[in-house]
Amino acid sequence: MKKAPYEISKMLTCLIILMFFLSSLPLGLGQIVYGRLYVSPREVLLYSPPTQIGSTFNITIKIANYSHVAGWQVKLVYDKSLLSTSSANISYASNFIFPSGSYIAMPASVDHFNATHDYILMSASTYDLVEYNGSDAGLVSVKFSILEIPEIGGVFSCMLWLDRADTWIVNNAGQILHDVLVDGYFSIMTLAPGGGTIYVSPAQSEFTAPPKQVGDTFNVTVRIANYTHVAAWQVKLVYDGRLLNASNTVYASDFIFPKDSYVTIMYSVGVYNATHNYTMIMSATYGAIEYNGTNAGLATVTFSILKVPGANESFSCILWLEPIDTWTVNTDIYETVETLIDGHYSIAWTSQPPSPPPSSEPWLPFWAWGVIIFFIALIVVGVVFYWKRRS
């Protein structure tokens, strides 16, 4: 018996709807896989001195905002002329993504990537492909040794590159996702002899409110101690723009360079990131003449207070000497060695002392009131007696 055209059309419609519904479902329980694999720290910036050939540093490959992760593999590529490592220096990270005893541990390997680069490879997966979710966890820790140092004023750098083809995460259905990958960066600069310790004075700028109010100001001075071969300098001081405003920046009163021996350059202010601003100032001597000394001022910054705390609140921020743009150079315009010491600002709410309670004592002693009442009574009696005699 043949089905009626209406019934065939009805079945086809239902089949199309069912296929559309099934296509919108995940193919397995772990179909949806998320994660952001990244190198931490993002930038490894080293200076020589103190860094030398054979010095080491560590990086960690981590994963953030991940879900449905049952396994992973990482392939990190690096410049083999600058850096070296071995399988003995590669391990699972301390804050590992999988709990102890829940995963199959795989040995790390190191091999050639191309004529100039090598790579490390490491992986892990859970027993029975059990999935894990989380906000941030470690995958691999790597210790690198430095193979080469540049000449004075030179810079060597390379990417710490997560290879896209062989870095992935997998779910319990065995589905591989090449997810968001964020590479790292390594660089090393050789500094010239000289420099000094650049620091913020006072180290602690601590206030209370009251008496401090919005609009009040205070000063800090960026100074340099035990310095040699300084022909020029630059300071970049970063602060919380929600709490403070750098309303003025001038050269310090006990300035490092003698009068009329240097180029005067106006300060600048700008936005550092979403929450912080900076003030920056520099100077250089005419003819790149170098100066040495034990302690001198560089710049004095006047800060205005933008926000004071309420009851039981406190605000604070670091007055941070940004290391990339805070430096000294010698007569050859080579950057010299600096130690940077940041400052700190804080303001806390303080309660005013309570007003003294009103006095409970009478404003006149009791005996005085008695005398007053006696004389008033005497006057009243005298008046009454006087009017009775007249009448």
MARTISE-737099 format. One record per residue (C-alpha): residue number from 0; residue in three letters; x, y, z. Coordinates in Angstrom, 3 decimals, decimal comma. Layout:
(atom NUM "ALA" (X Y Z))
...
END
This chain:
(atom 0 "MET" (0,000 0,000 0,000))
(atom 1 "LYS" (1,517 3,329 -1,041))
(atom 2 "LYS" (1,636 6,229 1,426))
(atom 3 "ALA" (-0,308 9,317 0,530))
(atom 4 "PRO" (1,706 12,262 -0,780))
(atom 5 "TYR" (0,651 14,262 2,328))
(atom 6 "GLU" (2,102 11,645 4,696))
(atom 7 "ILE" (5,398 11,465 2,722))
(atom 8 "SER" (5,711 15,269 2,819))
(atom 9 "LYS" (5,013 15,226 6,561))
(atom 10 "MET" (7,723 12,592 7,172))
(atom 11 "LEU" (10,286 14,513 5,116))
(atom 12 "THR" (9,540 17,701 7,054))
(atom 13 "CYS" (10,001 15,909 10,384))
(atom 14 "LEU" (13,249 14,328 9,149))
(atom 15 "ILE" (14,656 17,707 8,085))
(atom 16 "ILE" (13,751 19,228 11,482))
(atom 17 "LEU" (15,373 16,271 13,296))
(atom 18 "MET" (18,565 16,549 11,228))
(atom 19 "PHE" (18,762 20,293 11,928))
(atom 20 "PHE" (18,291 19,664 15,655))
(atom 21 "LEU" (20,941 16,934 15,774))
(atom 22 "SER" (23,435 19,053 13,855))
(atom 23 "SER" (23,129 21,735 16,517))
(atom 24 "LEU" (24,079 19,324 19,313))
(atom 25 "PRO" (27,706 18,551 20,304))
(atom 26 "LEU" (29,039 15,271 18,966))
(atom 27 "GLY" (30,202 14,201 22,409))
(atom 28 "LEU" (30,078 15,260 26,017))
(atom 29 "GLY" (33,342 17,109 25,615))
(atom 30 "GLN" (32,655 18,779 22,261))
(atom 31 "ILE" (33,005 22,307 23,575))
(atom 32 "VAL" (36,672 22,921 24,375))
(atom 33 "TYR" (38,085 26,249 25,465))
(atom 34 "GLY" (41,462 27,473 26,625))
(atom 35 "ARG" (44,147 30,100 26,180))
(atom 36 "LEU" (47,693 28,753 26,186))
(atom 37 "TYR" (50,358 31,342 26,935))
(atom 38 "VAL" (53,995 31,796 27,938))
(atom 39 "SER" (54,605 33,315 31,393))
(atom 40 "PRO" (56,246 35,718 31,859))
(atom 41 "ARG" (55,267 37,145 28,502))
(atom 42 "GLU" (58,557 39,067 28,221))
(atom 43 "VAL" (61,899 37,985 29,658))
(atom 44 "LEU" (64,099 41,109 29,620))
(atom 45 "LEU" (67,638 40,586 30,955))
(atom 46 "TYR" (70,693 42,812 31,229))
(atom 47 "SER" (74,390 42,052 31,268))
(atom 48 "PRO" (75,772 42,613 33,796))
(atom 49 "PRO" (74,668 40,823 35,912))
(atom 50 "THR" (73,506 38,170 33,408))
(atom 51 "GLN" (76,348 36,213 31,816))
(atom 52 "ILE" (76,839 33,201 29,533))
(atom 53 "GLY" (75,553 30,194 31,465))
(atom 54 "SER" (73,026 32,206 33,476))
(atom 55 "THR" (69,562 30,662 33,556))
(atom 56 "PHE" (65,959 31,777 33,671))
(atom 57 "ASN" (62,612 29,955 33,869))
(atom 58 "ILE" (59,405 30,247 31,927))
(atom 59 "THR" (56,084 28,453 32,373))
(atom 60 "ILE" (53,548 27,549 29,723))
(atom 61 "LYS" (50,104 27,994 31,245))
(atom 62 "ILE" (46,461 27,695 30,278))
(atom 63 "ALA" (43,706 30,153 31,229))
(atom 64 "ASN" (39,897 30,039 31,163))
(atom 65 "TYR" (39,791 26,396 30,092))
(atom 66 "SER" (37,002 23,817 30,040))
(atom 67 "HIS" (36,581 20,174 28,921))
(atom 68 "VAL" (40,339 19,577 28,819))
(atom 69 "ALA" (41,272 15,894 28,988))
(atom 70 "GLY" (44,711 16,171 27,388))
(atom 71 "TRP" (47,185 18,625 25,891))
(atom 72 "GLN" (50,446 18,954 23,994))
(atom 73 "VAL" (52,884 21,875 23,874))
(atom 74 "LYS" (55,628 22,532 21,330))
(atom 75 "LEU" (57,798 25,556 22,163))
(atom 76 "VAL" (60,302 26,801 19,559))
(atom 77 "TYR" (63,351 28,940 20,453))
(atom 78 "ASP" (66,588 30,268 18,911))
(atom 79 "LYS" (69,266 27,648 19,609))
(atom 80 "SER" (72,112 30,130 19,048))
(atom 81 "LEU" (70,927 32,157 22,078))
(atom 82 "LEU" (69,289 29,610 24,370))
(atom 83 "SER" (69,733 26,006 25,406))
(atom 84 "THR" (67,780 23,487 27,458))
(atom 85 "SER" (67,511 19,725 27,927))
(atom 86 "SER" (64,841 17,243 28,914))
(atom 87 "ALA" (66,256 17,294 32,463))
(atom 88 "ASN" (65,313 20,994 32,694))
(atom 89 "ILE" (61,716 20,485 31,517))
(atom 90 "SER" (58,960 19,395 33,897))
(atom 91 "TYR" (55,272 19,699 34,566))
(atom 92 "ALA" (54,403 23,022 36,184))
(atom 93 "SER" (53,957 23,264 39,953))
(atom 94 "ASN" (50,313 24,364 39,678))
(atom 95 "PHE" (49,571 21,536 37,241))
(atom 96 "ILE" (46,244 21,387 35,431))
(atom 97 "PHE" (45,495 17,753 36,423))
(atom 98 "PRO" (45,409 16,385 40,008))
(atom 99 "SER" (48,206 14,094 41,135))
(atom 100 "GLY" (47,664 10,456 40,074))
(atom 101 "SER" (44,960 11,354 37,560))
(atom 102 "TYR" (47,068 11,571 34,394))
(atom 103 "ILE" (49,532 9,727 32,186))
(atom 104 "ALA" (52,926 11,438 32,422))
(atom 105 "MET" (54,882 11,683 29,191))
(atom 106 "PRO" (58,632 12,428 28,986))
(atom 107 "ALA" (59,783 15,749 27,560))
(atom 108 "SER" (61,839 15,840 24,382))
(atom 109 "VAL" (64,168 18,366 22,761))
(atom 110 "ASP" (64,904 18,293 19,037))
(atom 111 "HIS" (65,798 20,369 15,969))
(atom 112 "PHE" (63,079 22,512 14,438))
(atom 113 "ASN" (65,143 23,969 11,581))
(atom 114 "ALA" (68,698 25,158 10,921))
(atom 115 "THR" (68,484 27,952 13,518))
(atom 116 "HIS" (65,852 26,818 15,995))
(atom 117 "ASP" (65,197 23,913 18,356))
(atom 118 "TYR" (61,991 22,943 20,128))
(atom 119 "ILE" (60,752 21,270 23,288))
(atom 120 "LEU" (57,743 18,929 23,214))
(atom 121 "MET" (55,685 17,708 26,163))
(atom 122 "SER" (52,176 16,328 26,676))
(atom 123 "ALA" (49,820 14,708 29,198))
(atom 124 "SER" (46,345 13,190 29,268))
(atom 125 "THR" (44,043 12,004 32,032))
(atom 126 "TYR" (43,109 8,392 32,610))
(atom 127 "ASP" (39,810 7,617 30,830))
(atom 128 "LEU" (40,040 11,142 29,330))
(atom 129 "VAL" (38,386 12,749 32,330))
(atom 130 "GLU" (37,882 16,447 31,614))
(atom 131 "TYR" (38,917 19,397 33,780))
(atom 132 "ASN" (37,840 23,046 33,898))
(atom 133 "GLY" (39,463 26,055 35,569))
(atom 134 "SER" (40,568 29,676 35,376))
(atom 135 "ASP" (44,355 29,302 35,301))
(atom 136 "ALA" (46,791 26,395 35,596))
(atom 137 "GLY" (50,301 25,377 34,659))
(atom 138 "LEU" (51,332 22,945 31,951))
(atom 139 "VAL" (55,127 22,986 31,465))
(atom 140 "SER" (58,080 24,643 33,232))
(atom 141 "VAL" (61,318 25,158 31,278))
(atom 142 "LYS" (64,738 26,289 32,469))
(atom 143 "PHE" (66,813 27,930 29,730))
(atom 144 "SER" (70,555 28,603 29,767))
(atom 145 "ILE" (71,959 31,657 27,976))
(atom 146 "LEU" (74,527 30,844 25,291))
(atom 147 "GLU" (75,546 34,267 24,019))
(atom 148 "ILE" (75,855 37,832 25,319))
(atom 149 "PRO" (75,858 40,861 22,982))
(atom 150 "GLU" (78,590 43,482 22,890))
(atom 151 "ILE" (78,162 46,695 24,876))
(atom 152 "GLY" (75,059 48,490 23,655))
(atom 153 "GLY" (73,869 45,451 21,703))
(atom 154 "VAL" (70,650 43,476 22,057))
(atom 155 "PHE" (69,877 39,830 21,270))
(atom 156 "SER" (66,271 38,664 21,147))
(atom 157 "CYS" (64,061 35,817 19,987))
(atom 158 "MET" (60,485 34,599 20,196))
(atom 159 "LEU" (59,480 31,797 22,557))
(atom 160 "TRP" (57,017 30,522 20,029))
(atom 161 "LEU" (54,153 28,064 20,574))
(atom 162 "ASP" (54,103 26,094 17,315))
(atom 163 "ARG" (50,540 26,157 15,959))
(atom 164 "ALA" (50,656 22,727 14,326))
(atom 165 "ASP" (51,694 20,754 17,423))
(atom 166 "THR" (50,292 22,732 20,355))
(atom 167 "TRP" (46,723 21,733 21,209))
(atom 168 "ILE" (44,197 20,604 23,809))
(atom 169 "VAL" (41,822 17,643 23,495))
(atom 170 "ASN" (38,470 16,681 25,038))
(atom 171 "ASN" (37,128 13,281 26,143))
(atom 172 "ALA" (35,814 12,569 22,652))
(atom 173 "GLY" (39,357 12,807 21,277))
(atom 174 "GLN" (38,570 16,012 19,420))
(atom 175 "ILE" (41,597 18,302 19,089))
(atom 176 "LEU" (41,233 22,058 19,203))
(atom 177 "HIS" (44,053 24,413 18,191))
(atom 178 "ASP" (43,092 27,136 20,633))
(atom 179 "VAL" (44,238 30,677 21,391))
(atom 180 "LEU" (48,045 30,733 21,692))
(atom 181 "VAL" (50,094 33,619 23,102))
(atom 182 "ASP" (53,851 33,508 22,472))
(atom 183 "GLY" (56,626 34,726 24,741))
(atom 184 "TYR" (59,631 36,936 24,045))
(atom 185 "PHE" (63,258 36,860 25,221))
(atom 186 "SER" (65,833 39,644 24,977))
(atom 187 "ILE" (69,146 40,511 26,569))
(atom 188 "MET" (71,052 43,796 26,459))
(atom 189 "THR" (74,668 44,420 27,475))
(atom 190 "LEU" (75,046 47,597 29,462))
(atom 191 "ALA" (78,077 49,872 29,674))
(atom 192 "PRO" (79,939 50,353 32,959))
(atom 193 "GLY" (78,462 53,075 35,123))
(atom 194 "GLY" (74,959 54,030 36,187))
(atom 195 "GLY" (73,689 54,030 39,742))
(atom 196 "THR" (70,707 53,410 41,992))
(atom 197 "ILE" (67,647 55,413 40,949))
(atom 198 "TYR" (65,047 55,638 43,700))
(atom 199 "VAL" (61,913 57,484 44,840))
(atom 200 "SER" (62,227 59,691 47,937))
(atom 201 "PRO" (60,517 59,497 50,319))
(atom 202 "ALA" (60,049 55,757 49,929))
(atom 203 "GLN" (56,691 55,950 51,721))
(atom 204 "SER" (54,248 58,823 51,180))
(atom 205 "GLU" (51,655 58,029 53,844))
(atom 206 "PHE" (48,724 60,309 54,666))
(atom 207 "THR" (45,388 60,283 56,471))
(atom 208 "ALA" (42,072 61,861 55,554))
(atom 209 "PRO" (41,292 64,126 57,259))
(atom 210 "PRO" (43,348 66,322 57,296))
(atom 211 "LYS" (44,167 65,528 53,625))
(atom 212 "GLN" (41,422 66,455 51,161))
(atom 213 "VAL" (40,799 66,160 47,436))
(atom 214 "GLY" (43,022 68,694 45,685))
(atom 215 "ASP" (45,784 68,672 48,294))
(atom 216 "THR" (49,303 68,081 46,960))
(atom 217 "PHE" (52,528 66,387 47,990))
(atom 218 "ASN" (55,971 66,003 46,391))
(atom 219 "VAL" (58,265 63,086 45,690))
(atom 220 "THR" (61,764 63,314 44,246))
(atom 221 "VAL" (63,410 60,763 41,989))
(atom 222 "ARG" (67,074 60,593 42,987))
(atom 223 "ILE" (70,235 58,730 41,978))
(atom 224 "ALA" (72,871 57,340 44,354))
(atom 225 "ASN" (76,420 56,027 43,847))
(atom 226 "TYR" (76,457 56,939 40,172))
(atom 227 "THR" (79,269 56,982 37,621))
(atom 228 "HIS" (79,623 57,804 33,908))
(atom 229 "VAL" (76,227 59,539 33,695))
(atom 230 "ALA" (75,986 61,806 30,649))
(atom 231 "ALA" (72,203 61,643 30,288))
(atom 232 "TRP" (69,209 60,136 32,038))
(atom 233 "GLN" (65,487 59,583 31,682))
(atom 234 "VAL" (62,841 58,811 34,296))
(atom 235 "LYS" (59,346 57,436 33,710))
(atom 236 "LEU" (57,243 57,313 36,884))
(atom 237 "VAL" (53,949 55,381 36,719))
(atom 238 "TYR" (51,102 55,955 39,199))
(atom 239 "ASP" (47,406 55,137 39,680))
(atom 240 "GLY" (45,515 57,776 37,692))
(atom 241 "ARG" (42,341 57,123 39,684))
(atom 242 "LEU" (44,001 58,295 42,899))
(atom 243 "LEU" (46,639 60,828 41,808))
(atom 244 "ASN" (47,435 63,393 39,148))
(atom 245 "ALA" (51,016 64,456 38,363))
(atom 246 "SER" (50,298 68,174 38,175))
(atom 247 "ASN" (53,926 69,254 37,720))
(atom 248 "THR" (57,394 67,750 37,193))
(atom 249 "VAL" (60,610 69,776 37,455))
(atom 250 "TYR" (64,322 69,127 37,868))
(atom 251 "ALA" (65,282 68,506 41,511))
(atom 252 "SER" (66,805 71,345 43,543))
(atom 253 "ASP" (70,098 69,442 44,032))
(atom 254 "PHE" (70,280 68,515 40,365))
(atom 255 "ILE" (72,813 65,955 39,131))
(atom 256 "PHE" (74,341 68,248 36,478))
(atom 257 "PRO" (75,892 71,692 37,163))
(atom 258 "LYS" (74,048 74,826 36,075))
(atom 259 "ASP" (74,248 75,640 32,348))
(atom 260 "SER" (75,887 72,279 31,569))
(atom 261 "TYR" (72,798 70,437 30,360))
(atom 262 "VAL" (69,907 70,517 27,918))
(atom 263 "THR" (66,569 71,341 29,586))
(atom 264 "ILE" (63,715 69,175 28,321))
(atom 265 "MET" (60,103 69,690 29,345))
(atom 266 "TYR" (58,320 66,877 31,109))
(atom 267 "SER" (55,451 64,940 29,551))
(atom 268 "VAL" (52,478 63,057 30,958))
(atom 269 "GLY" (50,455 60,297 29,343))
(atom 270 "VAL" (48,242 57,243 29,743))
(atom 271 "TYR" (50,123 54,060 30,666))
(atom 272 "ASN" (47,142 51,653 30,694))
(atom 273 "ALA" (43,448 51,602 31,598))
(atom 274 "THR" (44,102 52,535 35,246))
(atom 275 "HIS" (47,559 54,135 35,354))
(atom 276 "ASN" (49,217 57,269 33,990))
(atom 277 "TYR" (52,846 58,343 33,849))
(atom 278 "THR" (55,069 61,397 33,984))
(atom 279 "MET" (58,384 61,381 32,096))
(atom 280 "ILE" (61,358 63,754 32,055))
(atom 281 "MET" (64,972 63,569 30,884))
(atom 282 "SER" (68,159 65,585 30,507))
(atom 283 "ALA" (71,574 65,329 28,830))
(atom 284 "THR" (74,820 67,228 29,222))
(atom 285 "TYR" (76,276 69,345 26,437))
(atom 286 "GLY" (79,025 67,366 24,720))
(atom 287 "ALA" (77,972 64,158 26,515))
(atom 288 "ILE" (80,186 64,981 29,510))
(atom 289 "GLU" (79,941 62,323 32,253))
(atom 290 "TYR" (79,347 62,978 35,956))
(atom 291 "ASN" (79,975 60,845 39,039))
(atom 292 "GLY" (78,701 61,274 42,593))
(atom 293 "THR" (77,229 59,738 45,716))
(atom 294 "ASN" (73,714 61,212 45,701))
(atom 295 "ALA" (71,858 63,768 43,587))
(atom 296 "GLY" (68,355 64,711 42,527))
(atom 297 "LEU" (66,870 64,080 39,118))
(atom 298 "ALA" (63,210 65,154 39,137))
(atom 299 "THR" (60,625 66,376 41,641))
(atom 300 "VAL" (57,010 65,448 40,949))
(atom 301 "THR" (54,039 67,263 42,483))
(atom 302 "PHE" (51,026 65,012 42,878))
(atom 303 "SER" (47,445 66,185 43,432))
(atom 304 "ILE" (45,125 63,894 45,395))
(atom 305 "LEU" (42,047 62,972 43,349))
(atom 306 "LYS" (40,255 60,700 45,805))
(atom 307 "VAL" (40,175 60,329 49,576))
(atom 308 "PRO" (38,866 57,286 51,445))
(atom 309 "GLY" (35,645 57,102 53,374))
(atom 310 "ALA" (35,036 55,475 56,735))
(atom 311 "ASN" (37,275 52,450 57,330))
(atom 312 "GLU" (38,774 52,671 53,812))
(atom 313 "SER" (42,334 53,090 52,579))
(atom 314 "PHE" (43,831 53,652 49,105))
(atom 315 "SER" (47,366 52,920 47,951))
(atom 316 "CYS" (49,488 52,572 44,834))
(atom 317 "ILE" (53,077 52,016 43,789))
(atom 318 "LEU" (55,030 54,993 42,457))
(atom 319 "TRP" (56,733 52,754 39,930))
(atom 320 "LEU" (59,934 53,521 38,032))
(atom 321 "GLU" (59,155 51,882 34,685))
(atom 322 "PRO" (62,311 49,895 33,787))
(atom 323 "ILE" (62,173 50,184 29,995))
(atom 324 "ASP" (62,070 53,988 29,956))
(atom 325 "THR" (64,073 54,756 33,106))
(atom 326 "TRP" (67,802 54,764 32,333))
(atom 327 "THR" (71,162 56,492 32,320))
(atom 328 "VAL" (73,671 56,559 29,477))
(atom 329 "ASN" (77,386 57,257 29,284))
(atom 330 "THR" (79,404 59,424 26,910))
(atom 331 "ASP" (79,204 56,749 24,191))
(atom 332 "ILE" (75,390 56,783 24,472))
(atom 333 "TYR" (75,423 53,219 25,802))
(atom 334 "GLU" (72,853 52,433 28,467))
(atom 335 "THR" (74,505 51,820 31,827))
(atom 336 "VAL" (73,578 49,659 34,814))
(atom 337 "GLU" (70,751 50,944 37,020))
(atom 338 "THR" (69,069 49,611 40,128))
(atom 339 "LEU" (65,517 50,936 40,436))
(atom 340 "ILE" (63,723 51,317 43,782))
(atom 341 "ASP" (60,038 52,243 43,583))
(atom 342 "GLY" (58,072 54,424 45,975))
(atom 343 "HIS" (54,723 53,853 47,662))
(atom 344 "TYR" (51,712 56,115 48,259))
(atom 345 "SER" (48,890 55,449 50,701))
(atom 346 "ILE" (46,073 57,382 52,326))
(atom 347 "ALA" (43,800 56,015 55,032))
(atom 348 "TRP" (40,629 57,211 56,683))
(atom 349 "THR" (41,000 58,405 60,235))
(atom 350 "SER" (38,140 59,208 62,640))
(atom 351 "GLN" (38,085 62,651 64,233))
(atom 352 "PRO" (38,272 62,640 68,055))
(atom 353 "PRO" (34,744 62,772 69,504))
(atom 354 "SER" (33,458 66,108 70,771))
(atom 355 "PRO" (33,437 66,320 74,572))
(atom 356 "PRO" (29,982 65,597 76,033))
(atom 357 "PRO" (28,065 68,525 77,486))
(atom 358 "SER" (28,854 69,120 81,125))
(atom 359 "SER" (26,335 67,715 83,614))
(atom 360 "GLU" (27,330 70,223 86,288))
(atom 361 "PRO" (25,149 73,330 86,791))
(atom 362 "TRP" (26,652 76,584 85,628))
(atom 363 "LEU" (26,323 77,939 89,212))
(atom 364 "PRO" (26,961 75,987 92,414))
(atom 365 "PHE" (23,989 75,132 94,614))
(atom 366 "TRP" (24,989 77,533 97,417))
(atom 367 "ALA" (24,931 80,448 94,961))
(atom 368 "TRP" (21,424 79,549 93,896))
(atom 369 "GLY" (20,415 79,528 97,568))
(atom 370 "VAL" (21,795 83,024 98,118))
(atom 371 "ILE" (20,002 84,307 95,009))
(atom 372 "ILE" (16,689 82,784 96,090))
(atom 373 "PHE" (17,099 84,247 99,587))
(atom 374 "PHE" (17,590 87,804 98,283))
(atom 375 "ILE" (14,701 87,440 95,802))
(atom 376 "ALA" (12,448 86,299 98,671))
(atom 377 "LEU" (13,677 89,193 100,818))
(atom 378 "ILE" (12,867 91,681 98,064))
(atom 379 "VAL" (9,382 90,194 97,575))
(atom 380 "VAL" (8,656 90,373 101,330))
(atom 381 "GLY" (9,879 93,969 101,456))
(atom 382 "VAL" (7,666 95,000 98,552))
(atom 383 "VAL" (4,611 93,333 100,090))
(atom 384 "PHE" (5,306 94,955 103,471))
(atom 385 "TYR" (5,743 98,357 101,817))
(atom 386 "TRP" (2,397 98,180 99,955))
(atom 387 "LYS" (0,549 97,032 103,092))
(atom 388 "ARG" (1,844 100,039 105,070))
(atom 389 "ARG" (0,797 102,437 102,377))
(atom 390 "SER" (-2,656 100,980 102,220))
END
